[in-house]
Amino acid sequence: MNGLSDVRLTLKGSELASGAGLRLSGVPARMAMTHRWQCFLRRLTTRRALLELSDAQLRDIGLSREQARREARLPFWKL
């Protein structure tokens, strides 16, 4: 598995653990929507953070500069 897949799995895993992938039955719709936007915001900020990593840091997580750029260009709603 390459580093990009690891990063995606980690992000997806944290969203699932927080309940983003589950339907929030019994929770008011406003709270569920707020939670969803928080997940979107987290995804957006982590993708932007990839652009700020040094080459050595990217090597540590197994990504090339081009892979980091490609991931950072994805829309916040895509996993």
Biopython code that builds the backbone (N, CA, C, O; Angstrom):
import numpy as np
from Bio.PDB.StructureBuilder import StructureBuilder

atoms = [
    (1, "MET", "N", (0.853, -1.177, 0.000)),
    (1, "MET", "CA", (0.000, 0.000, 0.000)),
    (1, "MET", "C", (0.898, 1.238, 0.000)),
    (1, "MET", "O", (1.875, 1.297, 0.746)),
    (2, "ASN", "N", (0.567, 2.228, -0.836)),
    (2, "ASN", "CA", (1.394, 3.428, -0.862)),
    (2, "ASN", "C", (0.961, 4.401, 0.226)),
    (2, "ASN", "O", (-0.065, 4.203, 0.878)),
    (3, "GLY", "N", (1.740, 5.437, 0.412)),
    (3, "GLY", "CA", (1.471, 6.394, 1.475)),
    (3, "GLY", "C", (0.153, 7.126, 1.318)),
    (3, "GLY", "O", (-0.514, 7.438, 2.304)),
    (4, "LEU", "N", (-0.225, 7.403, 0.064)),
    (4, "LEU", "CA", (-1.475, 8.114, -0.177)),
    (4, "LEU", "C", (-2.663, 7.297, 0.309)),
    (4, "LEU", "O", (-3.587, 7.835, 0.919)),
    (5, "SER", "N", (-2.636, 6.001, 0.038)),
    (5, "SER", "CA", (-3.725, 5.141, 0.514)),
    (5, "SER", "C", (-3.761, 5.121, 2.032)),
    (5, "SER", "O", (-4.836, 5.134, 2.632)),
    (6, "ASP", "N", (-2.583, 5.088, 2.659)),
    (6, "ASP", "CA", (-2.524, 5.095, 4.116)),
    (6, "ASP", "C", (-3.149, 6.361, 4.682)),
    (6, "ASP", "O", (-3.896, 6.311, 5.659)),
    (7, "VAL", "N", (-2.839, 7.499, 4.063)),
    (7, "VAL", "CA", (-3.389, 8.773, 4.540)),
    (7, "VAL", "C", (-4.900, 8.772, 4.389)),
    (7, "VAL", "O", (-5.614, 9.182, 5.304)),
    (8, "ARG", "N", (-5.399, 8.309, 3.232)),
    (8, "ARG", "CA", (-6.839, 8.271, 3.017)),
    (8, "ARG", "C", (-7.520, 7.340, 4.004)),
    (8, "ARG", "O", (-8.579, 7.664, 4.541)),
    (9, "LEU", "N", (-6.912, 6.175, 4.244)),
    (9, "LEU", "CA", (-7.511, 5.235, 5.186)),
    (9, "LEU", "C", (-7.532, 5.813, 6.590)),
    (9, "LEU", "O", (-8.496, 5.615, 7.330)),
    (10, "THR", "N", (-6.488, 6.520, 6.961)),
    (10, "THR", "CA", (-6.448, 7.135, 8.280)),
    (10, "THR", "C", (-7.532, 8.190, 8.408)),
    (10, "THR", "O", (-8.241, 8.237, 9.413)),
    (11, "LEU", "N", (-7.664, 9.045, 7.387)),
    (11, "LEU", "CA", (-8.699, 10.079, 7.431)),
    (11, "LEU", "C", (-10.088, 9.453, 7.443)),
    (11, "LEU", "O", (-10.946, 9.863, 8.224)),
    (12, "LYS", "N", (-10.312, 8.470, 6.589)),
    (12, "LYS", "CA", (-11.610, 7.806, 6.522)),
    (12, "LYS", "C", (-11.907, 7.101, 7.846)),
    (12, "LYS", "O", (-13.032, 7.146, 8.342)),
    (13, "GLY", "N", (-10.889, 6.449, 8.412)),
    (13, "GLY", "CA", (-11.068, 5.749, 9.677)),
    (13, "GLY", "C", (-11.449, 6.689, 10.803)),
    (13, "GLY", "O", (-12.295, 6.361, 11.634)),
    (14, "SER", "N", (-10.819, 7.869, 10.832)),
    (14, "SER", "CA", (-11.159, 8.825, 11.895)),
    (14, "SER", "C", (-12.566, 9.372, 11.709)),
    (14, "SER", "O", (-13.265, 9.639, 12.686)),
    (15, "GLU", "N", (-12.987, 9.542, 10.446)),
    (15, "GLU", "CA", (-14.350, 10.011, 10.212)),
    (15, "GLU", "C", (-15.364, 8.940, 10.587)),
    (15, "GLU", "O", (-16.418, 9.253, 11.141)),
    (16, "LEU", "N", (-15.064, 7.695, 10.295)),
    (16, "LEU", "CA", (-15.982, 6.620, 10.672)),
    (16, "LEU", "C", (-16.062, 6.473, 12.184)),
    (16, "LEU", "O", (-17.138, 6.252, 12.739)),
    (17, "ALA", "N", (-14.917, 6.599, 12.844)),
    (17, "ALA", "CA", (-14.903, 6.479, 14.302)),
    (17, "ALA", "C", (-15.723, 7.588, 14.949)),
    (17, "ALA", "O", (-16.342, 7.396, 15.995)),
    (18, "SER", "N", (-15.713, 8.765, 14.298)),
    (18, "SER", "CA", (-16.483, 9.872, 14.866)),
    (18, "SER", "C", (-17.947, 9.816, 14.460)),
    (18, "SER", "O", (-18.748, 10.632, 14.916)),
    (19, "GLY", "N", (-18.306, 8.861, 13.605)),
    (19, "GLY", "CA", (-19.698, 8.684, 13.239)),
    (19, "GLY", "C", (-20.113, 9.377, 11.961)),
    (19, "GLY", "O", (-21.302, 9.414, 11.646)),
    (20, "ALA", "N", (-19.167, 9.929, 11.211)),
    (20, "ALA", "CA", (-19.521, 10.665, 9.989)),
    (20, "ALA", "C", (-20.116, 9.754, 8.936)),
    (20, "ALA", "O", (-20.932, 10.200, 8.130)),
    (21, "GLY", "N", (-19.733, 8.496, 8.921)),
    (21, "GLY", "CA", (-20.243, 7.586, 7.912)),
    (21, "GLY", "C", (-21.570, 6.952, 8.289)),
    (21, "GLY", "O", (-22.142, 6.209, 7.491)),
    (22, "LEU", "N", (-22.065, 7.224, 9.467)),
    (22, "LEU", "CA", (-23.303, 6.613, 9.938)),
    (22, "LEU", "C", (-24.453, 7.592, 9.851)),
    (22, "LEU", "O", (-24.263, 8.805, 9.931)),
    (23, "ARG", "N", (-25.630, 7.060, 9.690)),
    (23, "ARG", "CA", (-26.817, 7.918, 9.774)),
    (23, "ARG", "C", (-27.057, 8.220, 11.249)),
    (23, "ARG", "O", (-26.988, 7.340, 12.106)),
    (24, "LEU", "N", (-27.330, 9.442, 11.506)),
    (24, "LEU", "CA", (-27.495, 9.867, 12.887)),
    (24, "LEU", "C", (-28.976, 9.903, 13.246)),
    (24, "LEU", "O", (-29.556, 10.972, 13.436)),
    (25, "SER", "N", (-29.573, 8.728, 13.335)),
    (25, "SER", "CA", (-30.996, 8.672, 13.661)),
    (25, "SER", "C", (-31.201, 9.109, 15.101)),
    (25, "SER", "O", (-30.422, 8.767, 15.990)),
    (26, "GLY", "N", (-32.250, 9.861, 15.310)),
    (26, "GLY", "CA", (-32.553, 10.345, 16.651)),
    (26, "GLY", "C", (-31.824, 11.625, 17.008)),
    (26, "GLY", "O", (-32.078, 12.207, 18.063)),
    (27, "VAL", "N", (-30.918, 12.074, 16.142)),
    (27, "VAL", "CA", (-30.183, 13.313, 16.388)),
    (27, "VAL", "C", (-30.819, 14.396, 15.535)),
    (27, "VAL", "O", (-31.111, 14.158, 14.362)),
    (28, "PRO", "N", (-31.038, 15.564, 16.087)),
    (28, "PRO", "CA", (-31.631, 16.635, 15.289)),
    (28, "PRO", "C", (-30.834, 16.891, 14.011)),
    (28, "PRO", "O", (-29.605, 16.822, 14.003)),
    (29, "ALA", "N", (-31.555, 17.187, 12.941)),
    (29, "ALA", "CA", (-30.925, 17.378, 11.631)),
    (29, "ALA", "C", (-29.868, 18.473, 11.665)),
    (29, "ALA", "O", (-28.849, 18.373, 10.982)),
    (30, "ARG", "N", (-30.100, 19.499, 12.440)),
    (30, "ARG", "CA", (-29.131, 20.603, 12.516)),
    (30, "ARG", "C", (-27.796, 20.123, 13.085)),
    (30, "ARG", "O", (-26.735, 20.517, 12.600)),
    (31, "MET", "N", (-27.847, 19.279, 14.108)),
    (31, "MET", "CA", (-26.616, 18.751, 14.704)),
    (31, "MET", "C", (-25.902, 17.841, 13.715)),
    (31, "MET", "O", (-24.676, 17.881, 13.611)),
    (32, "ALA", "N", (-26.663, 17.015, 12.981)),
    (32, "ALA", "CA", (-26.061, 16.115, 12.004)),
    (32, "ALA", "C", (-25.385, 16.912, 10.898)),
    (32, "ALA", "O", (-24.291, 16.555, 10.459)),
    (33, "MET", "N", (-26.018, 17.980, 10.445)),
    (33, "MET", "CA", (-25.430, 18.808, 9.394)),
    (33, "MET", "C", (-24.174, 19.508, 9.897)),
    (33, "MET", "O", (-23.189, 19.617, 9.167)),
    (34, "THR", "N", (-24.205, 19.981, 11.136)),
    (34, "THR", "CA", (-23.025, 20.618, 11.728)),
    (34, "THR", "C", (-21.873, 19.633, 11.779)),
    (34, "THR", "O", (-20.737, 19.978, 11.455)),
    (35, "HIS", "N", (-22.164, 18.419, 12.181)),
    (35, "HIS", "CA", (-21.131, 17.384, 12.250)),
    (35, "HIS", "C", (-20.536, 17.116, 10.867)),
    (35, "HIS", "O", (-19.321, 16.973, 10.722)),
    (36, "ARG", "N", (-21.396, 17.048, 9.860)),
    (36, "ARG", "CA", (-20.930, 16.792, 8.493)),
    (36, "ARG", "C", (-20.009, 17.915, 8.020)),
    (36, "ARG", "O", (-18.975, 17.647, 7.408)),
    (37, "TRP", "N", (-20.374, 19.171, 8.297)),
    (37, "TRP", "CA", (-19.535, 20.292, 7.886)),
    (37, "TRP", "C", (-18.208, 20.293, 8.642)),
    (37, "TRP", "O", (-17.182, 20.689, 8.089)),
    (38, "GLN", "N", (-18.220, 19.858, 9.886)),
    (38, "GLN", "CA", (-16.962, 19.754, 10.633)),
    (38, "GLN", "C", (-16.033, 18.728, 9.973)),
    (38, "GLN", "O", (-14.824, 18.944, 9.889)),
    (39, "CYS", "N", (-16.600, 17.624, 9.510)),
    (39, "CYS", "CA", (-15.797, 16.609, 8.807)),
    (39, "CYS", "C", (-15.252, 17.158, 7.498)),
    (39, "CYS", "O", (-14.094, 16.917, 7.156)),
    (40, "PHE", "N", (-16.081, 17.897, 6.762)),
    (40, "PHE", "CA", (-15.627, 18.509, 5.514)),
    (40, "PHE", "C", (-14.485, 19.483, 5.785)),
    (40, "PHE", "O", (-13.488, 19.492, 5.064)),
    (41, "LEU", "N", (-14.630, 20.299, 6.819)),
    (41, "LEU", "CA", (-13.612, 21.279, 7.158)),
    (41, "LEU", "C", (-12.300, 20.593, 7.553)),
    (41, "LEU", "O", (-11.220, 21.032, 7.157)),
    (42, "ARG", "N", (-12.403, 19.509, 8.340)),
    (42, "ARG", "CA", (-11.208, 18.763, 8.739)),
    (42, "ARG", "C", (-10.491, 18.197, 7.509)),
    (42, "ARG", "O", (-9.265, 18.253, 7.412)),
    (43, "ARG", "N", (-11.275, 17.651, 6.570)),
    (43, "ARG", "CA", (-10.694, 17.090, 5.351)),
    (43, "ARG", "C", (-10.006, 18.180, 4.531)),
    (43, "ARG", "O", (-8.922, 17.960, 3.992)),
    (44, "LEU", "N", (-10.626, 19.338, 4.435)),
    (44, "LEU", "CA", (-10.060, 20.457, 3.690)),
    (44, "LEU", "C", (-8.747, 20.924, 4.311)),
    (44, "LEU", "O", (-7.768, 21.152, 3.601)),
    (45, "THR", "N", (-8.726, 21.064, 5.623)),
    (45, "THR", "CA", (-7.514, 21.555, 6.282)),
    (45, "THR", "C", (-6.387, 20.527, 6.247)),
    (45, "THR", "O", (-5.222, 20.902, 6.116)),
    (46, "THR", "N", (-6.708, 19.244, 6.362)),
    (46, "THR", "CA", (-5.642, 18.239, 6.307)),
    (46, "THR", "C", (-5.060, 18.142, 4.902)),
    (46, "THR", "O", (-3.862, 17.905, 4.742)),
    (47, "ARG", "N", (-5.892, 18.324, 3.889)),
    (47, "ARG", "CA", (-5.371, 18.307, 2.515)),
    (47, "ARG", "C", (-4.484, 19.514, 2.264)),
    (47, "ARG", "O", (-3.449, 19.396, 1.609)),
    (48, "ARG", "N", (-4.870, 20.658, 2.770)),
    (48, "ARG", "CA", (-4.016, 21.842, 2.613)),
    (48, "ARG", "C", (-2.706, 21.685, 3.387)),
    (48, "ARG", "O", (-1.661, 22.172, 2.956)),
    (49, "ALA", "N", (-2.770, 21.013, 4.514)),
    (49, "ALA", "CA", (-1.557, 20.801, 5.315)),
    (49, "ALA", "C", (-0.540, 19.951, 4.558)),
    (49, "ALA", "O", (0.665, 20.104, 4.763)),
    (50, "LEU", "N", (-1.007, 19.065, 3.694)),
    (50, "LEU", "CA", (-0.082, 18.274, 2.876)),
    (50, "LEU", "C", (0.827, 19.166, 2.047)),
    (50, "LEU", "O", (1.995, 18.841, 1.834)),
    (51, "LEU", "N", (0.301, 20.280, 1.584)),
    (51, "LEU", "CA", (1.089, 21.190, 0.755)),
    (51, "LEU", "C", (2.193, 21.881, 1.549)),
    (51, "LEU", "O", (3.177, 22.347, 0.973)),
    (52, "GLU", "N", (2.034, 21.946, 2.843)),
    (52, "GLU", "CA", (3.012, 22.644, 3.683)),
    (52, "GLU", "C", (4.114, 21.727, 4.209)),
    (52, "GLU", "O", (5.075, 22.202, 4.814)),
    (53, "LEU", "N", (3.983, 20.424, 3.986)),
    (53, "LEU", "CA", (5.000, 19.495, 4.472)),
    (53, "LEU", "C", (6.266, 19.588, 3.640)),
    (53, "LEU", "O", (6.220, 19.819, 2.432)),
    (54, "SER", "N", (7.394, 19.405, 4.307)),
    (54, "SER", "CA", (8.677, 19.399, 3.599)),
    (54, "SER", "C", (8.830, 18.087, 2.838)),
    (54, "SER", "O", (8.068, 17.145, 3.053)),
    (55, "ASP", "N", (9.809, 18.032, 1.956)),
    (55, "ASP", "CA", (10.058, 16.799, 1.203)),
    (55, "ASP", "C", (10.408, 15.644, 2.143)),
    (55, "ASP", "O", (10.009, 14.505, 1.902)),
    (56, "ALA", "N", (11.149, 15.936, 3.205)),
    (56, "ALA", "CA", (11.510, 14.890, 4.159)),
    (56, "ALA", "C", (10.269, 14.354, 4.881)),
    (56, "ALA", "O", (10.146, 13.148, 5.097)),
    (57, "GLN", "N", (9.364, 15.243, 5.247)),
    (57, "GLN", "CA", (8.131, 14.817, 5.922)),
    (57, "GLN", "C", (7.254, 13.994, 4.979)),
    (57, "GLN", "O", (6.662, 12.997, 5.391)),
    (58, "LEU", "N", (7.170, 14.409, 3.722)),
    (58, "LEU", "CA", (6.402, 13.639, 2.743)),
    (58, "LEU", "C", (7.017, 12.255, 2.552)),
    (58, "LEU", "O", (6.294, 11.264, 2.446)),
    (59, "ARG", "N", (8.337, 12.185, 2.509)),
    (59, "ARG", "CA", (9.015, 10.886, 2.397)),
    (59, "ARG", "C", (8.677, 9.999, 3.587)),
    (59, "ARG", "O", (8.483, 8.794, 3.433)),
    (60, "ASP", "N", (8.606, 10.593, 4.767)),
    (60, "ASP", "CA", (8.278, 9.830, 5.977)),
    (60, "ASP", "C", (6.898, 9.166, 5.886)),
    (60, "ASP", "O", (6.708, 8.061, 6.394)),
    (61, "ILE", "N", (5.951, 9.828, 5.252)),
    (61, "ILE", "CA", (4.619, 9.238, 5.136)),
    (61, "ILE", "C", (4.430, 8.514, 3.804)),
    (61, "ILE", "O", (3.348, 8.004, 3.512)),
    (62, "GLY", "N", (5.497, 8.476, 2.997)),
    (62, "GLY", "CA", (5.467, 7.689, 1.764)),
    (62, "GLY", "C", (4.789, 8.359, 0.587)),
    (62, "GLY", "O", (4.241, 7.686, -0.285)),
    (63, "LEU", "N", (4.824, 9.684, 0.558)),
    (63, "LEU", "CA", (4.207, 10.423, -0.542)),
    (63, "LEU", "C", (5.244, 11.224, -1.304)),
    (63, "LEU", "O", (6.228, 11.691, -0.731)),
    (64, "SER", "N", (5.017, 11.378, -2.599)),
    (64, "SER", "CA", (5.837, 12.288, -3.393)),
    (64, "SER", "C", (5.173, 13.657, -3.367)),
    (64, "SER", "O", (4.019, 13.788, -2.959)),
    (65, "ARG", "N", (5.896, 14.660, -3.798)),
    (65, "ARG", "CA", (5.336, 16.018, -3.853)),
    (65, "ARG", "C", (4.123, 16.034, -4.791)),
    (65, "ARG", "O", (3.115, 16.675, -4.494)),
    (66, "GLU", "N", (4.224, 15.326, -5.924)),
    (66, "GLU", "CA", (3.117, 15.292, -6.885)),
    (66, "GLU", "C", (1.883, 14.602, -6.297)),
    (66, "GLU", "O", (0.762, 15.058, -6.519)),
    (67, "GLN", "N", (2.073, 13.516, -5.555)),
    (67, "GLN", "CA", (0.934, 12.838, -4.917)),
    (67, "GLN", "C", (0.255, 13.766, -3.903)),
    (67, "GLN", "O", (-0.972, 13.798, -3.806)),
    (68, "ALA", "N", (1.061, 14.516, -3.152)),
    (68, "ALA", "CA", (0.500, 15.453, -2.170)),
    (68, "ALA", "C", (-0.293, 16.543, -2.877)),
    (68, "ALA", "O", (-1.373, 16.918, -2.420)),
    (69, "ARG", "N", (0.230, 17.055, -3.987)),
    (69, "ARG", "CA", (-0.497, 18.081, -4.748)),
    (69, "ARG", "C", (-1.817, 17.537, -5.285)),
    (69, "ARG", "O", (-2.850, 18.203, -5.219)),
    (70, "ARG", "N", (-1.769, 16.310, -5.820)),
    (70, "ARG", "CA", (-2.973, 15.699, -6.379)),
    (70, "ARG", "C", (-4.045, 15.530, -5.293)),
    (70, "ARG", "O", (-5.219, 15.822, -5.521)),
    (71, "GLU", "N", (-3.635, 15.062, -4.125)),
    (71, "GLU", "CA", (-4.574, 14.868, -3.014)),
    (71, "GLU", "C", (-5.134, 16.214, -2.548)),
    (71, "GLU", "O", (-6.325, 16.323, -2.257)),
    (72, "ALA", "N", (-4.285, 17.231, -2.479)),
    (72, "ALA", "CA", (-4.721, 18.551, -2.006)),
    (72, "ALA", "C", (-5.698, 19.204, -2.979)),
    (72, "ALA", "O", (-6.502, 20.041, -2.568)),
    (73, "ARG", "N", (-5.645, 18.842, -4.253)),
    (73, "ARG", "CA", (-6.550, 19.424, -5.243)),
    (73, "ARG", "C", (-7.931, 18.774, -5.245)),
    (73, "ARG", "O", (-8.853, 19.293, -5.875)),
    (74, "LEU", "N", (-8.088, 17.656, -4.558)),
    (74, "LEU", "CA", (-9.396, 17.009, -4.514)),
    (74, "LEU", "C", (-10.391, 17.902, -3.781)),
    (74, "LEU", "O", (-10.023, 18.582, -2.823)),
    (75, "PRO", "N", (-11.635, 17.908, -4.216)),
    (75, "PRO", "CA", (-12.649, 18.679, -3.485)),
    (75, "PRO", "C", (-12.857, 18.100, -2.085)),
    (75, "PRO", "O", (-12.650, 16.907, -1.860)),
    (76, "PHE", "N", (-13.262, 18.939, -1.167)),
    (76, "PHE", "CA", (-13.379, 18.518, 0.236)),
    (76, "PHE", "C", (-14.419, 17.420, 0.439)),
    (76, "PHE", "O", (-14.368, 16.708, 1.442)),
    (77, "TRP", "N", (-15.354, 17.270, -0.486)),
    (77, "TRP", "CA", (-16.391, 16.263, -0.305)),
    (77, "TRP", "C", (-15.981, 14.886, -0.805)),
    (77, "TRP", "O", (-16.704, 13.917, -0.571)),
    (78, "LYS", "N", (-14.840, 14.766, -1.488)),
    (78, "LYS", "CA", (-14.389, 13.475, -1.998)),
    (78, "LYS", "C", (-13.422, 12.816, -1.038)),
    (78, "LYS", "O", (-12.554, 13.478, -0.470)),
    (79, "LEU", "N", (-13.569, 11.515, -0.856)),
    (79, "LEU", "CA", (-12.622, 10.761, -0.033)),
    (79, "LEU", "C", (-11.548, 10.182, -0.889)),
    (79, "LEU", "O", (-10.650, 9.509, -0.382)),
]
sb = StructureBuilder()
sb.init_structure("model")
sb.init_model(0)
sb.init_chain("A")
sb.init_seg("    ")
for serial, (resi, resn, name, xyz) in enumerate(atoms, 1):
    if name == "N":
        sb.init_residue(resn, " ", resi, " ")
    sb.init_atom(name, np.array(xyz, "f"), 0.0, 1.0, " ", f" {name:<3s}", serial, name[0])
structure = sb.get_structure()
